[in-house]
């Protein structure tokens, strides 16, 4: 069973009430993934997800927090903070290194999670950043997760004829 780190944008998409076509698509795909795929993986978050979801400005906060109950919690260790700092310094992630995007990727990387689900296609699920991320992590003896949008981590049931 592969490990999957669920970044905050996944939960945001699940509980969004926005009506733009993109938001509707993200909500439908994310909720379908939650219903059909979560049992196929070992799911993780970090305290950074909790911090972001508990922000009073976060829309759908209570529903999103209900979703994270019982998920594995990755510890934000000094090694995680150190890697986040490197990711910012190497211009892979925006500042700050003590919160946000860099911390999500660092937590998933340090703890050896295979996948990260994110709708943040600017900073995280961005194929143009993949090679740079892998290069930086490999220099440190780490392997980053494959960061994908939920629609790219859908498994179909094998049907036998």
C-alpha positions, 0 to 999 in steps of 0.5 A, spaced: 500 500 500 503 506 497 503 512 502 500 518 500 500 525 503 494 529 502 496 537 502 491 542 504 489 544 497 486 537 496 481 538 502 480 545 500 477 542 493 473 537 497 469 542 501 469 548 496 463 551 494 466 555 488 462 554 482 467 556 477 468 550 472 475 549 474 473 549 482 467 544 480 472 539 476 477 539 482 471 538 487 468 532 483 475 529 482 477 530 489 471 527 492 471 521 487 478 520 489 476 520 497 470 515 496 474 510 491 481 511 492 483 512 499 482 505 501 487 503 496 493 507 500 496 509 507 494 516 508 498 522 511 498 529 513 502 533 517 501 539 522 502 544 517 495 541 514 492 542 520 494 549 521 492 551 515 485 548 515 484 551 522 485 558 520 479 562 521 479 564 514 479 557 511 472 556 508 469 549 509 474 548 515 469 544 519 468 539 514 475 539 512 477 538 519 472 532 519 476 529 513 483 529 516 481 525 523 484 518 523 489 520 518 497 518 519 500 524 522 507 526 519 512 529 525 515 536 523 522 534 525 528 538 525 530 534 518 523 536 515 525 544 517 532 543 514 529 540 508 524 546 507 529 551 508 533 548 502 527 547 498 526 555 499 534 557 498 534 553 492 528 557 489 524 550 488 519 553 493 516 560 495 518 563 502 517 561 508 521 555 509 517 554 516 510 554 513 506 552 507 509 549 500 516 547 502 514 544 509 509 540 505 514 537 500 519 536 506 515 532 510 513 527 505 520 527 502 523 526 509 518 521 511 519 517 505 511 518 502 511 515 495 505 520 493 503 527 494 496 529 492 495 537 491 492 542 486 497 547 487 500 546 480 504 552 480 509 550 486 508 543 487 504 539 482 508 542 477 512 537 472 517 543 470 519 543 477 520 535 478 527 534 475 530 540 480 526 537 486 529 530 484 536 533 483 536 537 490 533 531 494 538 526 491 544 530 493 541 530 500 540 522 499 532 523 499 527 521 494 521 526 493 514 524 493 511 524 486 507 530 486 500 529 482 493 532 482 488 527 484 486 525 477 492 522 476 492 517 482 486 514 480 486 506 480 481 502 476 478 496 479 481 490 475 475 487 471 476 480 469 472 477 463 
